[in-house]
């Protein structure tokens, strides 16, 4: 299996090289992708928790007999 | 009362020089050995497109993303904005795969004191994505590294291959 291709443009010489990633670059790339995936998962988890909190809050307001307009005023 | 002529100031600095133009290709496009004789860099990324998948554009400095700290605002849907704090020149809004066929998205980044050993180099990153309509954004912060910036890497967060797009780097006096 070939490694992903990258382009490197040397600004000093204006030379452009297209080549496969070296093993070292690929290792860095894979580690970065894993870190990125972990970050995205954490963000998704945070968003889900936030949505859950809001949903619980809305349920309590509804139990209090507030109108939709009143609830919107409280949470906005 | 006599009129006093205000002298015209002499402009001693100023001006912008195009240092390089690079067509995006591969899973990452790097501009290396960046000229170190200017006061700031202006990075312009025009219509980057990739082969598949919904993803976000990202720019790394010196091949490092985590040292860039920014706070800003992004338009998450038409005329709806959210405040965000991020590591890196990246966004929380995806550039949809389906929208790439008419992609007019463009991005601009300014890096001050890029060629110095300043511990925090001021940065700003702004632009608009085309996602059916458009999503504007503006982030500002700093690159927290005392190393001079000698390379810029453009990629998507998940590493898709670029099919087109142009990276222009200007030096500003």
gemmi code that builds the backbone of each chain (N, CA, C; Angstrom):
import gemmi

chains = {
    "A": [
        ("UNK", (0.838, -1.195, 0.000), (0.000, 0.000, 0.000), (0.883, 1.259, 0.000)),
        ("UNK", (0.519, 2.216, -0.842), (1.337, 3.430, -0.917), (0.891, 4.436, 0.144)),
        ("UNK", (1.824, 5.273, 0.558), (1.502, 6.324, 1.519), (0.804, 7.479, 0.805)),
        ("UNK", (0.044, 8.309, 1.548), (-0.626, 9.458, 0.916), (0.377, 10.406, 0.252)),
        ("UNK", (-0.057, 11.017, -0.838), (0.790, 11.972, -1.554), (0.719, 13.343, -0.874)),
        ("UNK", (1.819, 14.070, -0.916), (1.845, 15.445, -0.426), (2.564, 16.333, -1.440)),
        ("UNK", (2.321, 17.616, -1.369), (3.027, 18.574, -2.238), (3.841, 19.511, -1.362)),
        ("UNK", (5.069, 19.752, -1.740), (5.925, 20.691, -1.010), (6.465, 21.728, -1.990)),
        ("UNK", (6.182, 22.988, -1.706), (6.637, 24.088, -2.548), (7.696, 24.858, -1.765)),
        ("UNK", (8.931, 24.778, -2.231), (10.019, 25.516, -1.596), (9.974, 26.958, -2.100)),
        ("UNK", (9.630, 27.862, -1.183), (9.457, 29.259, -1.614), (10.779, 29.893, -2.055)),
        ("UNK", (11.866, 29.453, -1.457), (13.169, 30.043, -1.770), (13.624, 29.700, -3.187)),
        ("UNK", (13.407, 28.436, -3.576), (13.887, 27.984, -4.894), (12.756, 27.903, -5.921)),
        ("UNK", (11.520, 28.016, -5.460), (10.311, 27.878, -6.278), (10.147, 26.447, -6.822)),
        ("UNK", (10.843, 25.512, -6.223), (10.742, 24.109, -6.652), (9.514, 23.459, -6.002)),
        ("UNK", (8.742, 22.733, -6.820), (7.550, 22.035, -6.300), (7.781, 20.526, -6.418)),
        ("UNK", (7.626, 19.834, -5.299), (7.820, 18.379, -5.301), (6.536, 17.692, -4.863)),
        ("UNK", (6.084, 16.714, -5.629), (4.973, 15.851, -5.226), (5.567, 14.489, -4.894)),
        ("UNK", (5.323, 14.034, -3.683), (5.882, 12.736, -3.282), (5.010, 12.086, -2.226)),
        ("UNK", (5.283, 10.802, -1.980), (4.579, 10.113, -0.891), (5.131, 10.583, 0.455)),
        ("UNK", (4.301, 10.493, 1.492), (4.784, 10.776, 2.845), (5.847, 9.760, 3.220)),
        ("UNK", (6.835, 10.223, 3.967), (7.809, 9.285, 4.524), (7.137, 8.539, 5.682)),
        ("UNK", (7.780, 7.493, 6.171), (7.229, 6.720, 7.296), (7.043, 7.622, 8.516)),
        ("UNK", (8.009, 8.518, 8.738), (7.947, 9.429, 9.888), (6.775, 10.405, 9.742)),
        ("UNK", (6.613, 10.954, 8.530), (5.502, 11.883, 8.281), (4.155, 11.177, 8.422)),
        ("UNK", (4.119, 9.928, 7.952), (2.869, 9.172, 8.039), (2.502, 8.892, 9.503)),
        ("UNK", (3.508, 8.580, 10.319), (3.262, 8.316, 11.740), (2.702, 9.575, 12.406)),
        ("UNK", (3.297, 10.729, 12.088), (2.824, 12.005, 12.649), (1.392, 12.268, 12.188)),
        ("UNK", (1.159, 12.009, 10.903), (-0.160, 12.219, 10.286), (-1.228, 11.368, 10.964)),
        ("UNK", (-0.898, 10.093, 11.182), (-1.860, 9.182, 11.808), (-2.136, 9.596, 13.259)),
        ("UNK", (-1.093, 9.996, 13.969), (-1.267, 10.429, 15.359), (-2.142, 11.683, 15.414)),
        ("UNK", (-1.915, 12.574, 14.474), (-2.695, 13.812, 14.422), (-4.160, 13.509, 14.120)),
        ("UNK", (-4.385, 12.563, 13.198), (-5.767, 12.189, 12.853), (-6.477, 11.562, 14.052)),
        ("UNK", (-5.750, 10.753, 14.810), (-6.338, 10.126, 16.001), (-6.703, 11.187, 17.031)),
        ("UNK", (-5.803, 12.163, 17.210), (-6.067, 13.245, 18.168), (-7.276, 14.061, 17.719)),
        ("UNK", (-7.347, 14.263, 16.403), (-8.461, 15.020, 15.821), (-9.787, 14.285, 16.050)),
        ("UNK", (-9.767, 12.973, 15.840), (-10.979, 12.165, 16.037), (-11.419, 12.221, 17.499)),
        ("UNK", (-10.442, 12.178, 18.399), (-10.762, 12.235, 19.830), (-11.383, 13.590, 20.171)),
        ("UNK", (-10.841, 14.640, 19.589), (-11.372, 15.983, 19.847), (-12.805, 16.105, 19.335)),
        ("UNK", (-13.037, 15.568, 18.126), (-14.385, 15.634, 17.550), (-15.386, 14.848, 18.399)),
        ("UNK", (-14.925, 13.704, 18.920), (-15.799, 12.884, 19.760), (-16.139, 13.639, 21.047)),
        ("UNK", (-15.136, 14.301, 21.622), (-15.362, 15.070, 22.854), (-16.348, 16.212, 22.598)),
        ("UNK", (-16.198, 16.870, 21.440), (-17.112, 17.969, 21.094), (-18.543, 17.450, 20.941)),
        ("UNK", (-18.684, 16.293, 20.276), (-20.010, 15.710, 20.059), (-20.648, 15.326, 21.388)),
        ("UNK", (-19.815, 14.772, 22.291), (-20.285, 14.374, 23.615), (-20.769, 15.594, 24.401)),
        ("UNK", (-20.000, 16.676, 24.308), (-20.346, 17.914, 25.012), (-21.676, 18.463, 24.479)),
        ("UNK", (-21.836, 18.431, 23.150), (-23.069, 18.940, 22.526), (-24.266, 18.094, 22.949)),
        ("UNK", (-24.060, 16.767, 23.031), (-25.155, 15.871, 23.424), (-25.567, 16.140, 24.871)),
        ("UNK", (-24.569, 16.351, 25.738), (-24.852, 16.638, 27.153), (-25.605, 17.961, 27.298)),
        ("UNK", (-25.196, 18.919, 26.511), (-25.848, 20.240, 26.530), (-27.309, 20.108, 26.094)),
        ("UNK", (-27.545, 19.323, 25.040), (-28.908, 19.113, 24.537), (-29.759, 18.405, 25.581)),
        ("UNK", (-29.126, 17.452, 26.288), (-29.840, 16.704, 27.337), (-30.237, 17.634, 28.483)),
        ("UNK", (-29.299, 18.509, 28.873), (-29.578, 19.468, 29.957), (-30.736, 20.388, 29.584)),
        ("UNK", (-30.707, 20.863, 28.321), (-31.757, 21.777, 27.850), (-33.108, 21.062, 27.839)),
        ("UNK", (-33.092, 19.813, 27.403), (-34.317, 19.039, 27.332), (-34.917, 18.838, 28.733)),
        ("UNK", (-34.047, 18.551, 29.716), (-34.502, 18.369, 31.102), (-35.094, 19.676, 31.634)),
        ("UNK", (-34.422, 20.775, 31.305), (-34.879, 22.088, 31.754), (-36.265, 22.402, 31.169)),
        ("UNK", (-36.443, 22.095, 29.893), (-37.730, 22.354, 29.219), (-38.845, 21.521, 29.851)),
        ("UNK", (-38.504, 20.282, 30.219), (-39.509, 19.401, 30.830), (-39.979, 19.982, 32.160)),
        ("UNK", (-39.033, 20.536, 32.924), (-39.392, 21.138, 34.225), (-40.280, 22.367, 34.011)),
        ("UNK", (-39.892, 23.211, 33.053), (-40.712, 24.403, 32.770), (-42.132, 23.993, 32.345)),
        ("UNK", (-42.202, 22.938, 31.547), (-43.521, 22.474, 31.075), (-44.376, 21.997, 32.249)),
        ("UNK", (-43.717, 21.328, 33.218), (-44.440, 20.853, 34.408), (-44.986, 22.037, 35.215)),
        ("UNK", (-44.282, 23.154, 35.179), (-44.717, 24.342, 35.916), (-45.901, 25.036, 35.242)),
        ("UNK", (-46.245, 24.570, 34.054), (-47.401, 25.118, 33.353), (-47.114, 26.388, 32.575)),
        ("UNK", (-45.823, 26.620, 32.266), (-45.474, 27.824, 31.503), (-45.838, 27.658, 30.030)),
        ("UNK", (-46.162, 28.777, 29.386), (-46.455, 28.720, 27.956), (-45.140, 28.608, 27.192)),
        ("UNK", (-45.243, 28.239, 25.916), (-44.037, 28.108, 25.083), (-43.294, 29.440, 24.995)),
        ("UNK", (-44.066, 30.515, 24.909), (-43.479, 31.855, 24.815), (-42.695, 32.197, 26.090)),
        ("UNK", (-43.287, 31.835, 27.236), (-42.614, 32.098, 28.516), (-41.335, 31.266, 28.647)),
        ("UNK", (-41.424, 30.036, 28.197), (-40.235, 29.163, 28.245), (-39.129, 29.734, 27.361)),
        ("UNK", (-39.513, 30.176, 26.166), (-38.516, 30.748, 25.250), (-37.863, 31.979, 25.856)),
        ("UNK", (-38.650, 32.781, 26.577), (-38.098, 33.977, 27.220), (-37.081, 33.575, 28.289)),
        ("UNK", (-37.380, 32.506, 29.022), (-36.478, 32.064, 30.090), (-35.159, 31.486, 29.562)),
        ("UNK", (-35.236, 30.768, 28.457), (-34.014, 30.079, 27.981), (-33.223, 30.872, 26.953)),
        ("UNK", (-33.802, 31.973, 26.452), (-33.070, 32.707, 25.395), (-32.063, 33.668, 26.004)),
    ],
    "B": [
        ("UNK", (-6.517, 85.175, 9.683), (-5.547, 84.193, 10.168), (-4.937, 83.428, 8.986)),
        ("UNK", (-3.665, 83.275, 9.003), (-2.987, 82.624, 7.865), (-3.207, 81.118, 7.899)),
        ("UNK", (-3.358, 80.570, 6.718), (-3.505, 79.112, 6.635), (-2.146, 78.442, 6.799)),
        ("UNK", (-2.148, 77.351, 7.492), (-0.891, 76.612, 7.693), (-0.931, 75.342, 6.863)),
        ("UNK", (0.057, 75.165, 6.040), (0.140, 73.955, 5.227), (0.649, 72.793, 6.081)),
        ("UNK", (-0.159, 71.754, 6.180), (0.289, 70.565, 6.934), (1.168, 69.722, 6.011)),
        ("UNK", (2.387, 69.428, 6.434), (3.276, 68.654, 5.557), (2.763, 67.241, 5.320)),
        ("UNK", (2.941, 66.781, 4.104), (2.553, 65.407, 3.779), (3.576, 64.453, 4.387)),
        ("UNK", (3.124, 63.487, 5.192), (4.102, 62.567, 5.788), (4.782, 61.693, 4.738)),
        ("UNK", (6.013, 61.394, 4.991), (6.745, 60.516, 4.079), (6.467, 59.064, 4.456)),
        ("UNK", (6.042, 58.291, 3.499), (5.779, 56.874, 3.756), (7.090, 56.105, 3.655)),
        ("UNK", (7.509, 55.530, 4.781), (8.799, 54.848, 4.795), (8.671, 53.332, 4.697)),
        ("UNK", (7.487, 52.833, 5.032), (7.282, 51.394, 4.892), (5.934, 51.177, 4.210)),
        ("UNK", (5.594, 49.962, 4.025), (4.321, 49.660, 3.382), (4.544, 48.861, 2.135)),
        ("UNK", (3.490, 48.279, 1.655), (3.604, 47.500, 0.435), (3.534, 46.023, 0.715)),
        ("UNK", (3.118, 45.323, -0.310), (2.873, 43.900, -0.168), (3.506, 43.181, -1.355)),
        ("UNK", (4.170, 42.080, -1.113), (4.860, 41.354, -2.178), (4.339, 39.918, -2.235)),
        ("UNK", (3.946, 39.482, -3.410), (3.519, 38.088, -3.570), (4.770, 37.211, -3.533)),
        ("UNK", (4.855, 36.343, -2.524), (6.044, 35.507, -2.348), (5.917, 34.169, -3.064)),
        ("UNK", (4.697, 33.632, -3.099), (4.520, 32.343, -3.779), (3.053, 32.096, -4.111)),
        ("UNK", (2.840, 31.342, -5.176), (1.499, 30.878, -5.564), (1.602, 29.374, -5.750)),
        ("UNK", (0.777, 28.629, -5.024), (0.872, 27.164, -5.041), (-0.493, 26.563, -5.318)),
        ("UNK", (-0.553, 25.646, -6.267), (-1.800, 24.904, -6.503), (-1.883, 23.772, -5.494)),
        ("UNK", (-3.029, 23.663, -4.802), (-3.178, 22.621, -3.784), (-3.196, 21.241, -4.432)),
        ("UNK", (-2.520, 20.288, -3.805), (-2.470, 18.923, -4.323), (-2.112, 17.969, -3.190)),
        ("UNK", (-2.533, 16.714, -3.323), (-2.212, 15.717, -2.314), (-3.038, 15.902, -1.051)),
        ("UNK", (-2.687, 15.139, -0.021), (-3.426, 15.234, 1.247), (-2.973, 16.431, 2.068)),
        ("UNK", (-1.821, 16.992, 1.725), (-1.355, 18.209, 2.389), (-0.461, 18.955, 1.413)),
        ("UNK", (-0.574, 20.272, 1.427), (0.304, 21.098, 0.590), (1.093, 22.017, 1.511)),
        ("UNK", (2.409, 21.951, 1.388), (3.296, 22.722, 2.263), (4.054, 23.767, 1.453)),
        ("UNK", (4.129, 24.964, 1.981), (5.065, 25.958, 1.428), (6.177, 26.085, 2.466)),
        ("UNK", (7.392, 25.756, 2.047), (8.525, 25.744, 2.991), (9.488, 26.882, 2.695)),
        ("UNK", (10.474, 27.045, 3.546), (11.513, 28.072, 3.388), (10.916, 29.454, 3.113)),
        ("UNK", (9.955, 29.845, 3.928), (9.287, 31.131, 3.716), (10.257, 32.290, 3.979)),
        ("UNK", (10.234, 33.237, 3.063), (11.057, 34.446, 3.146), (10.894, 35.099, 4.529)),
        ("UNK", (12.009, 35.446, 5.156), (11.971, 35.953, 6.545), (12.217, 37.459, 6.637)),
        ("UNK", (12.054, 38.187, 5.544), (12.452, 39.601, 5.554), (11.286, 40.575, 5.665)),
        ("UNK", (10.083, 40.073, 5.913), (8.928, 40.974, 6.000), (8.445, 41.097, 7.449)),
        ("UNK", (7.502, 42.010, 7.676), (6.976, 42.210, 9.034), (5.839, 41.243, 9.331)),
        ("UNK", (5.015, 40.972, 8.319), (3.896, 40.049, 8.541), (3.599, 39.272, 7.259)),
        ("UNK", (2.887, 38.169, 7.452), (2.479, 37.344, 6.310), (0.982, 37.480, 6.094)),
        ("UNK", (0.603, 37.474, 4.852), (-0.813, 37.415, 4.492), (-0.990, 36.128, 3.682)),
        ("UNK", (-1.820, 35.234, 4.190), (-2.045, 33.939, 3.538), (-3.448, 33.944, 2.948)),
        ("UNK", (-3.546, 33.693, 1.651), (-4.854, 33.695, 0.987), (-5.085, 32.308, 0.388)),
        ("UNK", (-6.203, 31.723, 0.750), (-6.542, 30.382, 0.275), (-7.810, 30.497, -0.565)),
        ("UNK", (-7.670, 30.226, -1.863), (-8.789, 30.445, -2.784), (-9.424, 29.118, -3.199)),
        ("UNK", (-10.717, 28.990, -2.968), (-11.539, 27.863, -3.433), (-10.890, 26.497, -3.286)),
        ("UNK", (-10.472, 26.124, -2.099), (-9.914, 24.767, -1.939), (-11.002, 23.711, -2.111)),
        ("UNK", (-10.703, 22.679, -2.888), (-11.664, 21.588, -3.099), (-10.947, 20.260, -2.945)),
        ("UNK", (-11.679, 19.270, -2.447), (-11.068, 17.964, -2.237), (-11.944, 16.865, -2.817)),
        ("UNK", (-11.401, 15.637, -2.819), (-12.005, 14.598, -3.649), (-13.282, 13.989, -3.095)),
        ("UNK", (-13.437, 13.973, -1.788), (-14.622, 13.326, -1.238), (-14.817, 13.773, 0.195)),
        ("UNK", (-16.030, 13.621, 0.696), (-16.269, 13.821, 2.123), (-16.462, 15.251, 2.566)),
        ("UNK", (-17.287, 15.415, 3.588), (-17.480, 16.707, 4.218), (-16.353, 16.918, 5.220)),
        ("UNK", (-15.728, 18.064, 5.174), (-14.588, 18.281, 6.054), (-14.344, 19.769, 6.254)),
        ("UNK", (-13.317, 20.065, 7.029), (-12.967, 21.452, 7.326), (-11.544, 21.725, 6.862)),
        ("UNK", (-11.362, 22.904, 6.346), (-10.011, 23.318, 5.961), (-9.204, 23.658, 7.204)),
        ("UNK", (-7.921, 23.414, 7.126), (-7.057, 23.693, 8.273), (-5.696, 24.185, 7.774)),
        ("UNK", (-5.133, 25.153, 8.465), (-3.785, 25.635, 8.141), (-2.904, 25.439, 9.362)),
        ("UNK", (-1.791, 24.754, 9.193), (-0.815, 24.581, 10.270), (0.386, 25.497, 10.000)),
        ("UNK", (0.971, 26.000, 11.065), (2.187, 26.814, 10.940), (3.349, 25.993, 11.487)),
        ("UNK", (4.437, 25.906, 10.746), (5.579, 25.061, 11.133), (5.123, 23.626, 11.408)),
        ("UNK", (4.103, 23.195, 10.682), (3.548, 21.838, 10.831), (2.929, 21.606, 12.214)),
        ("UNK", (2.573, 22.686, 12.897), (1.969, 22.572, 14.226), (0.626, 23.282, 14.200)),
        ("UNK", (-0.380, 22.647, 14.750), (-1.704, 23.250, 14.784), (-2.082, 23.682, 16.193)),
        ("UNK", (-1.615, 22.922, 17.183), (-2.096, 23.131, 18.555), (-1.571, 24.405, 19.195)),
        ("UNK", (-0.535, 25.028, 18.611), (0.019, 26.238, 19.231), (-0.739, 27.504, 18.835)),
        ("UNK", (-1.732, 27.359, 17.950), (-2.510, 28.526, 17.548), (-3.764, 28.582, 18.426)),
        ("UNK", (-3.933, 29.692, 19.134), (-5.102, 29.843, 19.994), (-5.940, 31.006, 19.483)),
        ("UNK", (-7.200, 30.748, 19.173), (-8.031, 31.832, 18.677), (-9.402, 31.835, 19.345)),
        ("UNK", (-9.995, 33.014, 19.372), (-11.383, 33.170, 19.791), (-12.077, 33.903, 18.656)),
        ("UNK", (-13.317, 33.566, 18.421), (-13.965, 34.222, 17.298), (-15.443, 33.947, 17.215)),
        ("UNK", (-15.970, 34.295, 16.072), (-17.394, 34.099, 15.846), (-17.584, 33.434, 14.482)),
        ("UNK", (-18.522, 32.510, 14.415), (-18.816, 31.806, 13.163), (-20.316, 31.833, 12.902)),
        ("UNK", (-20.665, 31.904, 11.640), (-22.083, 31.855, 11.243), (-22.438, 30.386, 11.016)),
        ("UNK", (-23.223, 29.831, 11.918), (-23.516, 28.387, 11.846), (-24.681, 28.076, 10.910)),
        ("UNK", (-25.600, 29.007, 10.770), (-26.635, 28.930, 9.746), (-26.921, 30.377, 9.370)),
        ("UNK", (-27.724, 30.576, 8.349), (-27.878, 31.935, 7.847), (-28.282, 32.905, 8.964)),
        ("UNK", (-27.438, 33.894, 9.196), (-27.659, 34.948, 10.206), (-27.729, 34.444, 11.649)),
        ("UNK", (-27.211, 33.240, 11.889), (-27.081, 32.749, 13.260), (-25.593, 32.592, 13.558)),
        ("UNK", (-25.151, 33.189, 14.664), (-23.717, 33.221, 14.945), (-23.422, 32.573, 16.296)),
        ("UNK", (-22.235, 31.962, 16.402), (-21.829, 31.416, 17.689), (-20.396, 31.832, 17.989)),
        ("UNK", (-20.151, 32.044, 19.292), (-18.791, 32.362, 19.717), (-18.032, 31.052, 19.881)),
        ("UNK", (-16.783, 31.027, 19.442), (-15.993, 29.804, 19.545), (-14.573, 30.126, 19.998)),
        ("UNK", (-13.981, 29.191, 20.720), (-12.576, 29.270, 21.082), (-11.906, 28.024, 20.561)),
        ("UNK", (-10.823, 28.175, 19.820), (-10.253, 27.014, 19.140), (-8.741, 26.977, 19.204)),
        ("UNK", (-8.216, 25.778, 19.056), (-6.804, 25.585, 18.770), (-6.683, 25.471, 17.268)),
        ("UNK", (-5.906, 26.337, 16.675), (-5.617, 26.157, 15.264), (-6.435, 27.017, 14.338)),
        ("UNK", (-5.896, 27.166, 13.119), (-6.657, 27.811, 12.057), (-7.584, 26.755, 11.493)),
        ("UNK", (-8.695, 26.556, 12.142), (-9.674, 25.606, 11.671), (-11.029, 26.120, 12.119)),
        ("UNK", (-12.066, 25.457, 11.708), (-13.407, 25.954, 11.978), (-14.241, 24.881, 12.640)),
        ("UNK", (-15.360, 25.288, 13.224), (-16.293, 24.288, 13.734), (-17.362, 23.990, 12.685)),
        ("UNK", (-17.424, 24.824, 11.637), (-18.427, 24.629, 10.587), (-17.818, 23.803, 9.458)),
        ("UNK", (-18.495, 22.738, 9.071), (-18.016, 21.915, 7.964), (-18.266, 22.585, 6.624)),
        ("UNK", (-17.372, 22.326, 5.684), (-17.633, 22.730, 4.313), (-18.204, 21.510, 3.608)),
        ("UNK", (-19.500, 21.546, 3.302), (-20.192, 20.359, 2.824), (-19.674, 19.833, 1.499)),
        ("UNK", (-19.560, 18.555, 1.414), (-19.096, 17.903, 0.195), (-19.994, 18.272, -0.985)),
        ("UNK", (-21.305, 18.263, -0.743), (-22.259, 18.527, -1.826), (-22.144, 19.954, -2.360)),
        ("UNK", (-21.564, 20.841, -1.583), (-21.488, 22.238, -1.991), (-20.195, 22.582, -2.719)),
        ("UNK", (-19.321, 21.595, -2.865), (-18.018, 21.915, -3.418), (-18.068, 22.231, -4.905)),
        ("UNK", (-19.148, 21.750, -5.593), (-19.194, 21.955, -7.034), (-19.303, 23.446, -7.388)),
        ("UNK", (-19.886, 24.223, -6.485), (-19.923, 25.672, -6.743), (-19.128, 26.403, -5.670)),
        ("UNK", (-18.053, 25.752, -5.260), (-17.309, 26.262, -4.116), (-16.621, 27.597, -4.414)),
        ("UNK", (-17.060, 28.627, -3.733), (-16.387, 29.920, -3.839), (-15.795, 30.276, -2.500)),
        ("UNK", (-15.645, 29.268, -1.624), (-15.126, 29.542, -0.284), (-13.712, 30.092, -0.378)),
        ("UNK", (-13.429, 31.087, 0.445), (-12.063, 31.601, 0.475), (-11.721, 32.004, 1.896)),
        ("UNK", (-10.454, 31.963, 2.186), (-9.974, 32.152, 3.550), (-8.767, 33.080, 3.510)),
        ("UNK", (-8.587, 33.819, 4.591), (-7.454, 34.722, 4.653), (-6.892, 34.699, 6.072)),
        ("UNK", (-5.592, 34.646, 6.196), (-4.965, 34.682, 7.520), (-3.846, 35.719, 7.518)),
        ("UNK", (-3.739, 36.446, 8.606), (-2.669, 37.430, 8.772), (-1.851, 37.011, 9.987)),
        ("UNK", (-0.540, 36.983, 9.827), (0.340, 36.617, 10.942), (1.365, 37.724, 11.120)),
        ("UNK", (1.303, 38.365, 12.257), (2.222, 39.470, 12.531), (3.493, 38.926, 13.190)),
        ("UNK", (4.608, 39.598, 12.989), (5.892, 39.236, 13.631), (6.290, 37.787, 13.350)),
        ("UNK", (5.911, 37.284, 12.183), (6.111, 35.860, 11.886), (7.578, 35.450, 11.856)),
        ("UNK", (8.451, 36.410, 11.537), (9.867, 36.064, 11.381), (10.675, 36.342, 12.646)),
        ("UNK", (9.993, 36.606, 13.763), (10.692, 36.954, 14.999), (10.602, 35.815, 16.020)),
        ("UNK", (11.249, 36.050, 17.167), (11.175, 35.062, 18.250), (10.134, 35.467, 19.288)),
        ("UNK", (9.219, 36.348, 18.918), (8.150, 36.755, 19.850), (7.419, 35.518, 20.365)),
        ("UNK", (7.157, 35.487, 21.667), (6.544, 34.301, 22.274), (5.114, 34.085, 21.800)),
        ("UNK", (4.430, 35.182, 21.469), (3.077, 35.065, 20.917), (2.976, 35.959, 19.696)),
        ("UNK", (2.720, 35.360, 18.569), (2.620, 36.130, 17.326), (1.129, 36.340, 17.016)),
        ("UNK", (0.686, 37.599, 16.950), (-0.738, 37.851, 16.712), (-1.202, 37.283, 15.370)),
        ("UNK", (-2.366, 36.654, 15.384), (-2.909, 36.072, 14.153), (-4.388, 36.439, 14.001)),
        ("UNK", (-4.823, 36.474, 12.774), (-6.245, 36.636, 12.490), (-6.588, 35.744, 11.295)),
        ("UNK", (-7.771, 35.172, 11.312), (-8.167, 34.184, 10.292), (-9.638, 34.410, 10.006)),
        ("UNK", (-9.959, 34.721, 8.778), (-11.337, 35.111, 8.477), (-11.700, 34.700, 7.055)),
        ("UNK", (-12.994, 34.762, 6.749), (-13.423, 34.418, 5.397), (-14.886, 34.040, 5.372)),
        ("UNK", (-15.246, 33.348, 4.334), (-16.631, 32.886, 4.204), (-16.642, 31.556, 3.470)),
        ("UNK", (-17.445, 30.635, 3.974), (-17.645, 29.357, 3.294), (-18.890, 29.475, 2.443)),
        ("UNK", (-18.915, 28.755, 1.334), (-20.138, 28.679, 0.541), (-20.770, 27.328, 0.830)),
        ("UNK", (-21.875, 27.369, 1.560), (-22.590, 26.128, 1.902), (-24.042, 26.374, 1.522)),
        ("UNK", (-24.366, 26.237, 0.253), (-25.692, 26.633, -0.217), (-25.759, 28.145, -0.262)),
        ("UNK", (-25.833, 28.805, 0.899), (-25.654, 30.249, 0.932), (-24.221, 30.497, 1.431)),
        ("UNK", (-24.046, 31.256, 2.455), (-22.675, 31.463, 2.904), (-22.591, 31.484, 4.422)),
        ("UNK", (-21.410, 31.182, 4.939), (-21.147, 31.221, 6.377), (-19.881, 32.052, 6.591)),
        ("UNK", (-20.027, 33.188, 7.217), (-18.853, 34.021, 7.451), (-18.241, 33.695, 8.809)),
        ("UNK", (-16.971, 33.980, 8.948), (-16.309, 33.738, 10.234), (-15.142, 34.698, 10.412)),
        ("UNK", (-14.774, 34.906, 11.656), (-13.634, 35.754, 11.974), (-13.040, 35.293, 13.304)),
        ("UNK", (-11.797, 34.853, 13.277), (-11.129, 34.401, 14.499), (-9.851, 35.229, 14.671)),
        ("UNK", (-9.487, 35.498, 15.905), (-8.223, 36.198, 16.157), (-7.592, 35.628, 17.416)),
        ("UNK", (-6.275, 35.710, 17.477), (-5.579, 35.171, 18.639), (-4.084, 35.239, 18.447)),
        ("UNK", (-3.402, 34.175, 18.835), (-1.949, 34.195, 18.736), (-1.371, 32.828, 18.442)),
        ("UNK", (-0.177, 32.841, 17.823), (0.598, 31.610, 17.628), (1.617, 31.595, 18.762)),
        ("UNK", (1.392, 30.708, 19.736), (2.213, 30.718, 20.947), (3.448, 29.847, 20.789)),
        ("UNK", (4.385, 30.398, 20.055), (5.664, 29.711, 19.859), (6.711, 30.773, 19.556)),
        ("UNK", (7.881, 30.615, 20.138), (8.932, 31.610, 19.885), (9.699, 31.322, 18.592)),
        ("UNK", (9.362, 30.229, 17.919), (10.038, 29.910, 16.652), (9.496, 30.783, 15.523)),
        ("UNK", (10.385, 31.268, 14.682), (9.945, 31.998, 13.487), (9.165, 31.038, 12.596)),
        ("UNK", (8.181, 31.568, 11.893), (7.359, 30.702, 11.030), (8.027, 30.565, 9.670)),
        ("UNK", (8.409, 29.345, 9.349), (9.120, 29.101, 8.096), (8.323, 28.229, 7.133)),
        ("UNK", (7.209, 27.652, 7.614), (6.406, 26.839, 6.700), (4.919, 26.944, 7.026)),
        ("UNK", (4.125, 26.770, 5.995), (2.659, 26.789, 6.115), (2.138, 25.519, 5.464)),
        ("UNK", (1.284, 24.797, 6.169), (0.713, 23.553, 5.632), (-0.802, 23.706, 5.526)),
        ("UNK", (-1.350, 23.393, 4.358), (-2.805, 23.414, 4.176), (-3.283, 21.981, 4.011)),
        ("UNK", (-4.335, 21.632, 4.720), (-4.888, 20.276, 4.663), (-6.344, 20.344, 5.082)),
        ("UNK", (-7.056, 19.243, 4.937), (-8.376, 19.170, 5.571), (-8.174, 18.381, 6.861)),
        ("UNK", (-9.070, 18.564, 7.805), (-8.856, 17.929, 9.112), (-8.764, 16.420, 9.012)),
        ("UNK", (-9.562, 15.835, 8.111), (-9.539, 14.375, 7.994), (-8.654, 13.873, 6.860)),
        ("UNK", (-7.917, 14.759, 6.240), (-6.900, 14.348, 5.284), (-7.382, 13.901, 3.923)),
        ("UNK", (-8.387, 14.569, 3.380), (-8.809, 14.260, 2.010), (-7.828, 14.886, 1.011)),
        ("UNK", (-7.825, 14.325, -0.218), (-6.884, 14.819, -1.231), (-7.460, 16.013, -1.968)),
        ("UNK", (-6.660, 17.041, -2.096), (-7.090, 18.235, -2.822), (-7.169, 17.950, -4.318)),
        ("UNK", (-8.201, 18.508, -4.947), (-8.319, 18.417, -6.403), (-8.051, 19.771, -7.055)),
        ("UNK", (-8.248, 20.834, -6.316), (-7.941, 22.173, -6.838), (-7.905, 23.163, -5.690)),
        ("UNK", (-7.586, 24.400, -6.028), (-7.464, 25.449, -5.016), (-6.081, 26.072, -5.084)),
        ("UNK", (-5.990, 27.301, -4.641), (-4.724, 28.027, -4.741), (-4.351, 28.640, -3.398)),
        ("UNK", (-3.082, 28.515, -3.052), (-2.551, 29.119, -1.831), (-1.578, 30.225, -2.239)),
        ("UNK", (-1.888, 31.451, -1.844), (-0.986, 32.562, -2.131), (-0.439, 33.112, -0.819)),
        ("UNK", (0.847, 33.370, -0.789), (1.456, 33.942, 0.421), (2.116, 35.273, 0.047)),
        ("UNK", (1.728, 36.300, 0.778), (2.286, 37.640, 0.569), (3.123, 38.022, 1.775)),
        ("UNK", (4.169, 38.762, 1.534), (4.928, 39.393, 2.610), (4.527, 40.859, 2.677)),
        ("UNK", (4.324, 41.344, 3.901), (3.873, 42.742, 4.073), (4.909, 43.492, 4.873)),
        ("UNK", (5.285, 44.677, 4.404), (6.251, 45.529, 5.121), (5.513, 46.470, 6.039)),
    ],
}
model = gemmi.Model(1)
for chain_id, residues in chains.items():
    chain = gemmi.Chain(chain_id)
    for i, (resn, *xyz) in enumerate(residues, 1):
        res = gemmi.Residue()
        res.name, res.seqid = resn, gemmi.SeqId(i, " ")
        for name, pos in zip(("N", "CA", "C"), xyz):
            atom = gemmi.Atom()
            atom.name, atom.element = name, gemmi.Element(name[0])
            atom.pos, atom.b_iso = gemmi.Position(*pos), 0.0
            res.add_atom(atom)
        chain.add_residue(res)
    model.add_chain(chain)
structure = gemmi.Structure()
structure.add_model(model)
structure.setup_entities()
